[in-house]
Amino acid sequence: MTLWRHQAKIARRVEDLFKAATQNQSKAAIVNPNGNTFTYGDRVAFLCPRSYEYVVAQWSSWMSGGIAVPLCDTHPSPELEYTINDSGASVVIVHKSLERIYKHIRPKFPLLQWKEVDDYAVEPPREFVNYDTVPFDGNNGALIVYTSGTTGQPKGCLTTHNNLEHQVLALIMAWKWTKDDKILHCLPLHHVHGIMAALTCALYSGATVEFVSKFEANAVWKRWRAPQRDLTLFMAVPTMYSKLTEAWRRSSEDDKKACVEACHQFRLMVSGSAALPVKQFEDWETISGHQLLERYGMSETGLVLSNPLNGVRRPGCVGTPLPFVDLKVVDDDGHDVTECPDVPGMLHLAGPMIYKEYWGRPDATRQSFRGIGGKPYFITGDIVQLTNDGVYRIMGRARSDIIKTGGYKVSALEVEQEILTVPGVSDVAVFAVPDEQWGDQVTALLVLKPGMRPFDLSWFRNYLKPRIASYKIPSQIKFIDELPRNAMLKINKKDLRDKFVQGKL
């Protein structure tokens, strides 16, 4: 059963969208009652807040045979314009509450169809409710999600209906989703974490989704403490858990106890989209009683690795392959080290969940795959290492997190984990700065907790020497007020490095 057919009833809300969707036939252009044309396979961009209208816009796109292109409501205008242009969208669906954003963009695309939706329900005439009129092929494109752009220009990842279905089924099987689940959704909806793991899994399994319009730690704690105690799942990025932890620490003793009690309603709490510091894993377990389930995925693959639902979850690790995933790890010499503990290598992935192509970039698509044993594997760009416990640890992005200094390879993520144990440090980014003598210098930007004073480099290095090898310890540090992050709360290390070198930080 296809995703959009499984929950097709959700699109019975906005009449003009639904008419266009259900009157589509084959690959021929169709004309809706307002005289607008729409063609099977067209890209449908939409700008909606976390809301019922978002779901209507996305799933109506699928029902019409179109390809959904979600836009992020926190992105600046140039980034939204880039996505609309690059995807070749022919329709843009916008929510009226976001007029302050799209009013600056709309005049630049006068030839596109713009459709506004609002917070009201419209029951379409029954003659338009005929799902079987939409031709369907599981290999057709379903969704274009853009990469975060942390290592270069964002690329549109085109996934098919079959890709999406396997991504969802793998998570439903691994995390035991049921119709009795209810998730509090506070993640961005232009990324696989929010779209697939948190939203589509719930809809596919018949569970309930409760949207949070904007993440705010105190508001989330307040919702968790509500009398109904009806939530079963929560998913967030590490920064959100950090903010929840800070809010809890500022609470009174009575409120702390109430918050801890509220955490008992959940059966699963998940962290992803960025590395989860071990200290944060431990702090959250102390507060909530929950071991956060860390997992790994990409825009091109969906989620592919996960710690177990039941059993031991290793801090700093992302577990083992999910169902349908074929995994290979290849070292610098081209050797298969998939089952070799403590040997780092490039992660390669294959399976029915892997994306179809980078939209409009055939060369980049070809370069993203590598033949292993006569089978194409997607090259993730991430360096991983199998532990002695049989689970995988992400060492970092080969291009931005693996630092080559004095003949050694250093994982920036490993160094960041240790720096977060330094008294007074609340956030950190470690990256490479070119150096004639060493090749790369390990460099760290540090954010201090409120009220803490900067320390000198020698004290910092002496603190870390018993914890990590001396060549891994940053040889230069700089204190800043806040690390800039994108909509998924990720850090663009290339941009940070460039600004550091140029003296703009």
C-alpha positions as CSV (number, residue, x, y, z in Angstrom):
1,M,0.0,0.0,0.0
2,T,1.5,3.3,-1.0
3,L,2.0,6.1,1.5
4,W,-0.5,8.5,0.1
5,R,-3.2,5.9,-0.5
6,H,-2.8,4.6,3.1
7,Q,-3.8,8.0,4.5
8,A,-5.4,9.6,1.5
9,K,-8.3,10.9,3.6
10,I,-6.1,13.7,5.1
11,A,-6.2,15.6,1.8
12,R,-10.0,16.1,2.0
13,R,-9.6,19.6,3.2
14,V,-8.6,22.3,0.7
15,E,-10.9,22.2,-2.3
16,D,-8.8,23.8,-4.9
17,L,-5.8,21.6,-4.2
18,F,-7.9,18.5,-4.1
19,K,-9.6,19.2,-7.4
20,A,-6.2,19.6,-9.1
21,A,-5.0,16.4,-7.5
22,T,-7.8,14.1,-8.3
23,Q,-8.4,15.2,-11.9
24,N,-4.9,14.4,-13.0
25,Q,-4.6,11.8,-15.7
26,S,-1.5,10.0,-16.8
27,K,1.3,12.3,-18.0
28,A,-0.9,14.7,-19.9
29,A,-1.5,18.3,-18.7
30,I,-4.7,18.7,-16.9
31,V,-6.8,21.8,-16.3
32,N,-8.5,22.4,-12.9
33,P,-11.8,24.3,-12.6
34,N,-9.9,27.6,-12.2
35,G,-8.2,27.2,-15.5
36,N,-4.7,26.4,-14.1
37,T,-2.7,23.6,-15.7
38,F,-0.9,21.0,-13.8
39,T,1.2,18.1,-15.1
40,Y,2.0,14.7,-13.7
41,G,5.4,14.8,-12.2
42,D,5.4,18.5,-11.6
43,R,7.2,19.8,-8.5
44,V,4.9,21.3,-5.9
45,A,6.7,23.6,-3.5
46,F,4.9,24.5,-0.3
47,L,5.6,26.9,2.6
48,C,3.5,25.9,5.6
49,P,4.1,26.0,9.4
50,R,4.0,22.7,11.4
51,S,0.3,22.2,11.0
52,Y,-2.5,20.2,9.5
53,E,-2.2,22.4,6.4
54,Y,1.4,21.2,5.9
55,V,0.2,17.6,5.8
56,V,-2.6,18.5,3.4
57,A,-0.1,20.3,1.1
58,Q,2.4,17.5,1.1
59,W,0.0,14.6,0.6
60,S,-2.1,16.4,-1.9
61,S,1.0,16.8,-4.0
62,W,1.5,13.0,-3.9
63,M,-2.1,12.3,-4.6
64,S,-1.9,14.5,-7.7
65,G,1.1,12.6,-9.0
66,G,3.4,15.6,-8.2
67,I,6.7,15.7,-6.4
68,A,6.6,17.5,-3.0
69,V,9.2,20.1,-2.3
70,P,8.9,21.4,1.3
71,L,10.2,24.9,2.0
72,C,11.5,25.9,5.4
73,D,9.7,28.8,7.1
74,T,12.9,29.9,8.9
75,H,15.1,30.2,5.8
76,P,15.9,33.6,4.5
77,S,14.3,34.7,1.1
78,P,17.4,33.9,-1.0
79,E,17.4,30.3,0.2
80,L,13.7,29.9,-0.5
81,E,14.2,31.4,-4.0
82,Y,17.1,29.0,-4.6
83,T,14.9,26.0,-3.8
84,I,12.0,27.1,-5.9
85,N,14.3,27.8,-8.8
86,D,16.5,24.7,-8.5
87,S,13.5,22.3,-8.2
88,G,11.7,23.9,-11.2
89,A,8.5,24.1,-9.1
90,S,5.4,24.9,-11.2
91,V,3.1,25.4,-8.1
92,V,3.8,27.0,-4.8
93,I,1.4,26.4,-1.9
94,V,1.6,29.0,0.9
95,H,0.0,29.4,4.2
96,K,-1.5,32.8,4.8
97,S,0.1,33.0,8.3
98,L,3.5,33.2,6.5
99,E,2.6,36.1,4.2
100,R,5.4,38.1,5.8
101,I,7.8,35.7,4.1
102,Y,6.4,34.9,0.7
103,K,5.2,38.4,-0.1
104,H,8.8,39.3,-0.9
105,I,9.3,36.2,-3.0
106,R,6.1,35.9,-5.0
107,P,6.7,38.9,-7.3
108,K,10.0,37.3,-8.4
109,F,8.0,34.3,-9.8
110,P,5.1,35.8,-11.7
111,L,4.7,32.8,-14.0
112,L,4.2,30.2,-11.2
113,Q,0.8,29.2,-9.8
114,W,0.5,30.4,-6.2
115,K,-2.2,28.8,-4.0
116,E,-3.0,30.1,-0.5
117,V,-4.3,28.0,2.3
118,D,-5.6,28.9,5.7
119,D,-6.8,27.4,8.9
120,Y,-10.3,26.4,7.7
121,A,-11.7,23.1,6.6
122,V,-13.3,22.6,3.2
123,E,-15.2,19.5,2.3
124,P,-14.9,19.0,-1.5
125,P,-17.8,17.8,-3.6
126,R,-17.9,14.1,-3.7
127,E,-17.4,14.0,-7.5
128,F,-13.8,15.0,-6.9
129,V,-13.1,12.2,-4.4
130,N,-11.8,9.5,-6.6
131,Y,-8.3,8.3,-5.7
132,D,-8.1,5.7,-8.4
133,T,-7.9,8.4,-11.1
134,V,-4.2,9.1,-10.2
135,P,-1.8,6.7,-12.0
136,F,0.8,5.4,-9.7
137,D,4.2,3.8,-10.0
138,G,6.4,3.3,-7.0
139,N,9.4,4.3,-9.0
140,N,8.0,7.8,-9.6
141,G,9.5,10.7,-7.7
142,A,7.7,11.6,-4.5
143,L,9.9,14.1,-2.5
144,I,12.8,16.5,-3.0
145,V,14.5,17.4,0.2
146,Y,17.6,19.6,0.0
147,T,20.8,18.9,1.8
148,S,21.8,21.2,4.6
149,G,24.6,22.8,2.5
150,T,27.1,22.4,5.4
151,T,29.7,21.1,2.9
152,G,28.7,22.9,-0.3
153,Q,25.8,24.2,-2.3
154,P,22.5,22.5,-1.2
155,K,21.4,19.7,-3.6
156,G,17.9,18.4,-4.0
157,C,17.6,14.7,-3.1
158,L,14.8,13.1,-5.2
159,T,13.3,10.0,-3.5
160,T,10.6,7.8,-4.9
161,H,7.5,6.4,-3.3
162,N,9.2,3.1,-3.0
163,N,12.2,4.7,-1.3
164,L,9.9,6.5,1.2
165,E,7.9,3.4,2.0
166,H,11.0,1.4,2.8
167,Q,12.3,4.2,5.0
168,V,9.1,4.3,6.9
169,L,8.6,0.5,7.2
170,A,12.1,0.1,8.5
171,L,11.4,2.6,11.4
172,I,8.0,1.1,12.1
173,M,9.6,-2.3,12.5
174,A,12.6,-1.2,14.5
175,W,10.8,1.2,16.8
176,K,7.4,-0.6,17.0
177,W,5.1,2.2,16.0
178,T,1.4,1.5,16.5
179,K,-1.9,3.3,16.2
180,D,-1.8,3.9,20.0
181,D,1.3,6.1,19.8
182,K,1.2,9.9,20.1
183,I,4.2,12.1,19.2
184,L,4.8,15.7,20.2
185,H,6.3,17.1,16.9
186,C,8.7,20.1,17.2
187,L,11.1,19.3,14.4
188,P,11.6,21.3,11.1
189,L,9.5,19.8,8.2
190,H,12.0,20.2,5.4
191,H,14.3,17.5,6.5
192,V,14.0,13.7,6.8
193,H,14.1,13.7,10.6
194,G,10.9,15.7,10.9
195,I,9.2,14.5,7.7
196,M,9.9,10.8,7.8
197,A,10.9,9.7,11.3
198,A,8.4,11.9,13.2
199,L,5.5,12.6,10.9
200,T,5.2,10.0,8.1
201,C,5.8,7.0,10.5
202,A,3.0,8.3,12.7
203,L,0.6,8.8,9.8
204,Y,1.4,5.5,8.2
205,S,0.9,3.5,11.4
206,G,-2.3,5.4,12.3
207,A,-0.7,7.2,15.3
208,T,-1.5,10.7,16.4
209,V,0.7,13.8,15.8
210,E,0.6,16.9,17.9
211,F,2.4,19.8,16.4
212,V,4.3,22.4,18.4
213,S,4.3,25.7,16.4
214,K,7.7,26.7,17.8
215,F,10.1,24.8,20.0
216,E,10.5,26.5,23.4
217,A,11.9,24.5,26.3
218,N,9.6,25.7,29.0
219,A,6.5,25.3,26.8
220,V,7.5,21.7,26.0
221,W,8.0,20.9,29.7
222,K,4.6,22.4,30.4
223,R,2.9,20.2,27.7
224,W,4.6,17.1,29.1
225,R,3.3,17.9,32.5
226,A,-0.3,18.3,31.3
227,P,-2.7,16.0,33.2
228,Q,-3.6,13.8,30.3
229,R,-0.2,12.1,30.1
230,D,-1.0,10.8,26.6
231,L,2.4,11.2,24.8
232,T,4.5,8.1,23.9
233,L,7.3,9.4,21.7
234,F,9.5,12.5,21.4
235,M,12.2,13.2,18.9
236,A,14.6,16.2,18.9
237,V,18.1,17.3,17.9
238,P,20.8,17.5,20.6
239,T,20.5,21.2,21.0
240,M,16.9,20.9,21.9
241,Y,17.7,18.3,24.6
242,S,20.4,20.7,25.9
243,K,17.8,23.5,26.1
244,L,15.4,21.2,27.9
245,T,18.1,20.3,30.4
246,E,19.0,24.0,31.0
247,A,15.3,24.8,31.6
248,W,15.0,21.9,34.1
249,R,18.0,23.0,36.0
250,R,16.5,26.5,36.4
251,S,13.3,25.1,37.8
252,S,12.3,24.9,41.5
253,E,12.7,21.5,43.3
254,D,9.0,20.8,43.1
255,D,8.9,21.6,39.4
256,K,11.9,19.4,38.8
257,K,10.1,16.5,40.4
258,A,7.0,17.1,38.3
259,C,9.1,17.2,35.1
260,V,10.8,13.9,36.0
261,E,7.4,12.3,36.6
262,A,6.1,13.6,33.3
263,C,8.9,11.8,31.4
264,H,7.5,8.5,32.6
265,Q,4.7,8.7,30.0
266,F,7.1,8.2,27.1
267,R,8.2,4.8,25.8
268,L,10.9,6.3,23.5
269,M,12.9,9.4,23.1
270,V,15.1,9.8,20.0
271,S,18.0,12.1,19.2
272,G,19.4,12.8,15.8
273,S,20.5,15.1,13.0
274,A,23.7,15.9,14.8
275,A,26.1,14.0,17.1
276,L,24.8,13.6,20.6
277,P,27.6,14.4,23.2
278,V,28.1,11.6,25.7
279,K,27.8,14.0,28.6
280,Q,24.4,15.1,27.3
281,F,23.3,11.5,27.0
282,E,24.3,10.9,30.6
283,D,22.7,14.2,31.9
284,W,19.4,13.4,30.2
285,E,19.3,9.9,31.6
286,T,19.9,11.3,35.1
287,I,17.1,13.8,34.6
288,S,14.5,11.8,32.8
289,G,15.3,8.2,33.3
290,H,15.5,7.8,29.5
291,Q,18.5,6.6,27.5
292,L,18.2,8.7,24.3
293,L,18.1,6.5,21.2
294,E,20.7,7.9,18.8
295,R,20.4,7.0,15.2
296,Y,22.0,8.0,11.9
297,G,20.6,9.1,8.5
298,M,21.0,11.4,5.6
299,S,18.8,13.3,3.1
300,E,19.8,10.8,0.5
301,T,19.1,7.7,2.5
302,G,16.6,8.3,5.2
303,L,17.5,6.7,8.6
304,V,19.7,3.7,8.2
305,L,21.4,3.0,11.5
306,S,19.8,2.9,15.0
307,N,20.5,1.9,18.5
308,P,18.0,-0.8,19.7
309,L,14.5,-0.1,21.0
310,N,15.1,-2.7,23.7
311,G,18.6,-3.4,24.9
312,V,21.8,-1.5,25.6
313,R,22.2,1.9,23.9
314,R,25.9,2.8,23.6
315,P,26.6,6.5,24.2
316,G,28.3,8.1,21.3
317,C,27.3,5.3,18.9
318,V,24.5,5.0,16.3
319,G,23.9,1.3,16.5
320,T,23.5,-1.2,13.7
321,P,21.8,-1.2,10.3
322,L,18.0,-0.9,10.1
323,P,15.9,-3.4,8.1
324,F,16.6,-3.4,4.3
325,V,20.0,-1.6,4.7
326,D,23.1,-3.1,3.1
327,L,26.2,-1.5,4.7
328,K,29.9,-1.5,3.7
329,V,32.9,0.3,5.3
330,V,35.9,0.9,3.1
331,D,39.3,2.2,4.3
332,D,41.6,4.5,2.4
333,D,43.3,1.6,0.6
334,G,40.0,0.3,-0.7
335,H,39.8,-2.6,1.7
336,D,36.5,-3.8,3.1
337,V,36.7,-3.2,6.9
338,T,33.0,-3.5,7.6
339,E,33.6,-6.2,10.3
340,C,36.9,-4.9,11.5
341,P,36.7,-3.3,15.0
342,D,38.5,0.0,15.6
343,V,39.4,0.4,11.9
344,P,37.9,3.6,10.5
345,G,36.6,3.8,6.9
346,M,34.1,5.5,4.6
347,L,30.5,4.4,5.1
348,H,28.8,3.1,2.0
349,L,25.0,2.2,1.8
350,A,22.8,0.3,-0.5
351,G,19.1,-0.8,-0.4
352,P,15.6,0.2,-1.5
353,M,15.6,3.3,0.7
354,I,18.5,5.0,-1.1
355,Y,17.5,8.1,-3.1
356,K,17.1,8.1,-6.9
357,E,19.1,11.2,-7.9
358,Y,20.3,14.7,-7.1
359,W,17.7,16.8,-8.9
360,G,19.2,18.2,-12.2
361,R,22.7,17.0,-11.3
362,P,23.4,13.8,-13.2
363,D,27.2,14.1,-12.8
364,A,26.9,14.6,-9.0
365,T,24.5,11.6,-8.8
366,R,27.0,9.3,-10.6
367,Q,29.8,10.5,-8.4
368,S,27.9,9.7,-5.3
369,F,27.8,6.0,-6.0
370,R,30.6,3.4,-6.1
371,G,30.5,-0.2,-7.3
372,I,31.4,-2.8,-4.7
373,G,31.1,-6.4,-5.7
374,G,29.1,-5.4,-8.8
375,K,26.5,-3.5,-6.8
376,P,26.2,0.3,-6.6
377,Y,26.6,1.8,-3.1
378,F,26.0,5.4,-2.0
379,I,29.1,7.1,-0.7
380,T,28.0,8.9,2.4
381,G,31.1,11.0,3.0
382,D,31.0,10.0,6.7
383,I,33.8,8.1,8.4
384,V,32.7,5.3,10.8
385,Q,34.2,2.8,13.0
386,L,32.9,-0.5,14.3
387,T,33.3,-0.9,18.1
388,N,34.2,-4.0,19.9
389,D,30.6,-4.2,21.0
390,G,29.5,-4.6,17.4
391,V,27.9,-1.2,16.9
392,Y,29.0,1.7,14.8
393,R,30.4,5.1,15.8
394,I,30.4,8.1,13.5
395,M,33.8,9.7,13.4
396,G,32.6,12.7,11.3
397,R,32.3,14.1,7.8
398,A,35.4,13.2,5.8
399,R,35.5,16.8,4.4
400,S,34.9,18.8,7.6
401,D,35.3,16.6,10.7
402,I,38.4,14.5,9.8
403,I,41.5,16.6,10.5
404,K,44.9,15.6,9.2
405,T,47.6,17.0,11.4
406,G,51.2,15.9,11.6
407,G,50.5,12.6,9.9
408,Y,47.6,11.8,12.2
409,K,43.9,11.7,11.5
410,V,41.7,13.3,14.2
411,S,38.0,13.1,14.6
412,A,36.6,16.6,15.3
413,L,33.5,15.0,16.9
414,E,35.7,13.0,19.4
415,V,37.6,16.1,20.4
416,E,34.3,18.1,20.8
417,Q,33.0,15.3,23.1
418,E,36.0,15.8,25.4
419,I,36.0,19.6,25.3
420,L,32.4,19.6,26.6
421,T,33.7,18.1,29.8
422,V,35.9,21.2,30.4
423,P,34.3,23.2,33.3
424,G,32.4,26.2,32.0
425,V,32.1,25.1,28.3
426,S,28.5,24.9,27.0
427,D,29.1,24.6,23.2
428,V,32.0,23.9,20.9
429,A,33.0,23.5,17.2
430,V,36.3,21.9,16.2
431,F,37.7,22.2,12.7
432,A,40.9,22.3,10.7
433,V,42.8,25.4,9.8
434,P,45.5,25.0,7.1
435,D,49.1,25.1,8.4
436,E,52.3,24.8,6.5
437,Q,54.1,22.8,9.1
438,W,51.4,20.4,10.4
439,G,49.1,20.3,7.4
440,D,46.1,21.2,9.6
441,Q,45.9,22.9,12.9
442,V,43.2,21.6,15.3
443,T,41.1,24.7,16.1
444,A,38.2,25.1,18.5
445,L,35.6,27.8,18.9
446,L,34.2,27.8,22.5
447,V,31.0,29.1,24.0
448,L,31.1,29.6,27.8
449,K,28.2,29.1,30.3
450,P,26.8,32.4,31.7
451,G,29.0,34.0,34.2
452,M,32.1,32.0,33.3
453,R,35.4,33.8,32.3
454,P,37.7,32.8,29.5
455,F,40.7,30.6,30.3
456,D,44.1,30.5,28.7
457,L,45.2,28.0,26.1
458,S,47.8,26.3,28.4
459,W,45.3,25.6,31.1
460,F,42.9,24.2,28.5
461,R,45.5,21.9,27.0
462,N,46.7,20.7,30.4
463,Y,43.1,19.8,31.3
464,L,42.6,17.7,28.2
465,K,46.0,15.9,28.1
466,P,44.9,13.1,30.5
467,R,41.8,12.6,28.4
468,I,43.0,12.5,24.7
469,A,46.2,12.3,22.8
470,S,48.2,15.5,22.6
471,Y,48.0,15.8,18.8
472,K,44.2,15.9,19.1
473,I,44.1,18.8,21.5
474,P,43.4,22.2,19.8
475,S,46.5,24.3,19.3
476,Q,44.4,27.4,19.1
477,I,41.0,28.4,20.6
478,K,38.7,31.4,20.4
479,F,35.7,32.3,22.6
480,I,32.5,33.5,20.9
481,D,29.0,34.3,22.3
482,E,27.1,31.8,20.2
483,L,27.8,29.2,17.4
484,P,25.7,30.0,14.3
485,R,23.4,27.1,13.3
486,N,21.1,26.4,10.4
487,A,17.4,25.5,10.6
488,M,18.3,22.0,11.6
489,L,20.6,23.4,14.3
490,K,23.7,22.1,12.5
491,I,26.9,24.0,12.2
492,N,28.5,24.9,8.9
493,K,32.1,24.3,9.7
494,K,33.4,25.3,6.4
495,D,31.9,28.7,6.8
496,L,33.2,29.0,10.4
497,R,36.7,28.0,9.3
498,D,36.7,30.6,6.5
499,K,35.5,33.4,8.8
500,F,38.1,32.3,11.4
501,V,40.9,32.5,8.8
502,Q,39.7,35.8,7.6
503,G,39.5,37.2,11.1
504,K,35.8,37.8,10.9
505,L,34.9,36.0,14.1
